[in-house]
Amino acid sequence: MNQLKKVLVGAFVVFMGYSFAQGVTGDNQGEALKPKFQMGLDSLTIAWPTADEKGGILGSIGINLGLGVSYRSYFEPLYPQRGAVYWEAGTVLLIVPAYVGVGYDYRFDRHFYVGGGVNLAPLALLAGTWPIYPSIHLGAYLY
């Protein structure tokens, strides 16, 4: 497990450096630039975001650290220098339902976001542990 963490943190650092060096600019047609990929220390470790015509993030679907699938949807599009409330759900080991949650993300610029939320893990209650846990996360959108 330690090796997996090292690999994920290393990949995250590489992608963050790549996003700094890429130099985001809009295209010549005046359309907003839409991210193609998302990487984070988050429930969405590696994800593919969807965006509106202005470049605001509508939601993301991706792979989490539990080797499952996570989905996040914003109630309003997440634009640079703004925040938005979201809901999310995810699995572990691909098919085992693991959690549902709500939270808030703030997007600093075209690349970076931070946020936090509260998740409910119903299976944790069955296992005899605390089913509600907070989450703090950060990540980057790549173009």
N, C-alpha and C positions, 0 to 999 in steps of 0.2 A: 504494500500500500504506500510506503514511503517513496518508492521509486515512481509510482503513478503520480503522486503529488509533485515530485520534482519535475517530471516530464510536463505536467499541466502548467505549473508555474513558469517553467522555461518557455513553453509555447506561448503563454500569455505575454511574457516579456518581449519575445520576438515580435508578436503581432502588434503590441503597443508601440514598439520602436518603428515598425513598418508604417503604422498609421501616422506617426509624427513625420516621417520622412516623405510620405506620399504627396503632400502638398495639394490639398483638396481645392478644386476650382469647379465652377459650374461649366456646363457645356455652352457652346456658342448660340444655341437656340433659345436660351433664357429659361430652360427647364431647371427645376430643382434637382440637385444630386441626391440619389437614393442609395442608402447603404446596401451592400450585397451580403455582408457577413457580420456577425457579432461574436465577441469573445469576452468572457467575464469570469470573475470570481463570484459566482452567482448561481442561482438554481438553473439558469441558462448558461452553461459553461461554453458550449459551442452552438450557435444558433443562426437562423436565417430570418432576418426581420422583414416585415412588410411595411411599406410607407405610402403615404398619400402623394398627390401630385405636387405638393409644396415641400416634400421631404420630411414630414412629420411621421414619426414611428407609430404605427397602429397596433402592432403586436409582433411577437416572435415565437417561433417554434424551434426546438433544438434538443440537444443531448445534455443530460446532467451528470454529475459525478456519481450518481447511483446507477449508472448505465441504463437509464431510462429516458423517457421523453418528457419534456416540459413545454408548457404553452403559457404565454403571457399575453394579455390583451389590455390595452389602455382604454379608459373611458373617454378620454379626449386624446388627440394626437400629441405625441411628445416632441416638441420643437426645441431647437437650441435655445439656451438661456431661459428655459421654462421647465416646469414640473408637471407631472400628471399622475393620477391615481390609476392603479391597475388591479386586476385579479389574475390569478394563475392557478394551474393545476399540473400535477406531474405524477410519473410512475417511477418505480425502481425495477431493475432487471427487466426492462422493456414493457412488461405487461401488468405488474403488480401495482394497483393504485396506491399512491403514497401520501399525497398531500393536496390541499387546496389552500389558497391564501389571498390576502389583499395587501397592498402596500402603496408606496409613493416613490417615484423616481424623479431625479432632477438631471437634466442634460445640460452640461456646461457649454459645449460647442458641438460641432458636427460629429466629433469623435467620442467624447467621454461622458459617462453618466455615473451617478451614485444613487443609492436608495436604500430603503429598508421596508420591512413589512412584518406581518404576523402570519404564520402558517399553522394549519390544523392537520395533524396526521392521525386519522382515525385508527389505523392499525397499531400505532404506538399505545393507544389506550388498551387495546386487546392484549398487548404484550406487557402491560402493567407499568408503563412509563408515562411521563407527562406528554399529553398529545398536542399541546400548543407551544410553539417556540418562535422567537423573533429571528429575523434574518437581516443582515446588513450586507450590501453588495456593491461592487463597482465593475465597470467594464468599458469596452470601446466598440464602436461601429467602424467597420472597414469598408472602403469604397473601391 
